[in-house]
Amino acid sequence: MTYSTGDRPLPHHPPIRLRQERVVFARMLTTQDRIADAITAFAGTMTFVYLHAVWFAGWIAVNEGVLGPRAVFDRFPFGLLTMIVSLEAIFLSTFVMVSQNRQATRENVRADLDFETNLRAEVWSVHIGKALGLNPEQIEGYVQDAIAANRARMLPPDHQPQLSDQ
């Protein structure tokens, strides 16, 4: 449904299609991505730390002969435990990197959608401003002044621009 400006009312539901970052990103996920995220999410919890502390303590206790000499399978310096922990570290670091790459992709999707939204808002603002008889260049000057003043306030006091005495 298309309306020309001025002679017809606006439609009740305008055809605005804003894509949501979560929806766009969810469509990009693969099963492998979901698995990597689940492993990374679990590895970043205190439950993971506690389980490992119990596992290491149990492994060392068994291999120090607490359950008897027949239960010992990895004598000090615990070479098998060292190898297992090293392999786990390799895999966990890989899962973390996969998740970080996906997070970077998600940030790019978010930035693209933010850009689309900002561009849409700017185009609408210019058209509304023109319809109200405002001068876009003058409004842009006000915006630039406001941005400069805001940036100046964000600087630490020792980096504030100095005003000349002219």
C-alpha positions in Angstrom: 0.0 0.0 0.0 1.6 3.2 -1.2 0.5 6.7 -0.2 1.6 10.0 -1.8 2.5 12.7 0.6 -0.1 15.2 1.7 -3.4 13.9 0.2 -3.9 10.6 2.0 -3.6 9.5 5.6 -0.8 7.3 6.8 -1.5 3.6 6.9 -2.4 2.2 10.4 0.7 -0.1 10.3 3.5 1.3 8.2 5.7 -1.2 6.4 8.8 -0.7 8.5 11.0 -3.8 8.6 13.6 -3.5 11.4 15.7 -6.6 11.6 16.6 -7.8 15.1 20.2 -8.7 15.9 19.2 -11.8 17.9 17.0 -13.1 15.0 19.6 -12.5 12.4 22.4 -14.0 14.5 20.3 -17.1 15.5 19.8 -17.9 11.8 23.6 -17.9 11.4 24.2 -20.5 14.1 25.2 -24.1 13.3 25.1 -27.1 15.6 28.8 -26.9 16.0 28.5 -23.2 17.1 25.9 -24.2 19.7 28.1 -27.0 21.1 31.1 -24.7 21.3 29.1 -22.0 23.1 27.7 -24.6 25.5 31.1 -25.9 26.4 32.6 -22.4 26.7 29.6 -21.3 28.9 30.1 -24.3 31.2 33.9 -23.9 31.3 33.4 -20.4 32.6 31.5 -21.4 35.7 32.6 -22.1 39.3 30.9 -25.5 38.9 33.6 -26.3 36.3 36.3 -25.2 38.8 34.9 -27.2 41.6 34.5 -30.4 39.5 38.1 -30.1 38.4 39.3 -29.5 42.0 37.5 -32.7 43.1 38.7 -34.6 40.1 42.4 -33.6 40.6 42.2 -34.3 44.3 40.6 -37.7 43.7 43.2 -38.5 40.9 46.1 -37.6 43.1 44.7 -39.4 46.2 44.1 -42.6 44.3 47.6 -42.5 42.7 49.2 -41.8 46.0 47.8 -45.1 47.3 44.9 -43.9 49.4 42.8 -46.8 48.1 45.7 -49.2 48.2 48.6 -50.0 45.8 46.5 -52.0 43.4 44.4 -48.8 42.5 47.5 -46.8 41.5 47.6 -46.3 37.7 49.5 -43.0 37.3 52.4 -42.7 39.6 54.0 -39.3 40.6 54.7 -37.0 38.6 51.3 -38.0 37.2 52.2 -38.0 33.5 48.8 -39.2 32.4 47.0 -36.5 34.4 49.4 -33.9 32.9 48.7 -35.1 29.4 44.9 -35.1 29.9 44.9 -31.6 31.4 47.1 -30.3 28.5 44.7 -31.8 26.0 41.8 -30.3 27.8 43.5 -26.9 27.8 44.1 -27.1 24.1 40.4 -28.0 23.4 39.0 -25.4 25.8 41.2 -22.6 24.3 39.9 -23.6 20.9 36.3 -23.5 22.0 36.9 -20.1 23.6 38.4 -18.8 20.3 35.5 -20.2 18.4 33.1 -18.4 20.7 35.1 -15.2 20.5 35.0 -15.3 16.7 31.2 -15.8 16.9 31.0 -12.9 19.3 32.9 -10.7 16.9 30.5 -11.8 14.1 27.6 -10.9 16.4 29.1 -7.5 17.1 29.5 -6.9 13.3 25.8 -7.9 12.8 24.8 -5.5 15.6 26.9 -2.7 14.1 25.3 -3.2 10.6 21.8 -3.2 12.1 22.7 -0.1 14.2 24.0 1.6 11.0 20.7 0.7 9.1 18.7 2.1 12.0 20.7 5.3 12.3 20.6 5.8 8.6 16.8 5.3 8.5 16.4 7.7 11.4 18.6 10.3 9.7 16.7 10.1 6.4 13.4 10.4 8.3 14.7 13.4 10.3 15.8 15.2 7.2 12.4 14.7 5.5 10.5 15.7 8.7 12.8 18.8 9.1 12.2 19.8 5.5 8.4 19.4 5.9 8.6 21.7 9.0 10.6 24.2 7.0 13.9 23.7 9.0 17.3 24.3 7.4 19.2 21.0 7.5 22.6 22.7 7.4 21.8 24.8 10.4 20.5 21.8 12.3 23.6 19.8 11.4 25.7 22.7 12.8 23.9 22.5 16.1 24.4 18.7 16.1 28.2 19.1 15.4 28.5 21.7 18.2 26.6 19.3 20.6 28.9 16.4 19.7 32.0 18.5 20.1 30.8 19.7 23.6 30.0 16.2 24.6 33.4 14.9 23.5 35.1 17.7 25.4 33.3 16.7 28.6 34.4 13.1 28.2 38.1 14.1 28.2 40.0 14.0 31.5 40.6 17.5 33.0 44.3 17.5 32.0 43.4 16.9 28.3 40.7 19.7 28.0 41.2 22.0 25.1 42.7 25.4 26.1 40.9 28.5 25.0 43.1 31.2 23.6 43.0 34.8 25.0 42.3 36.4 21.6 
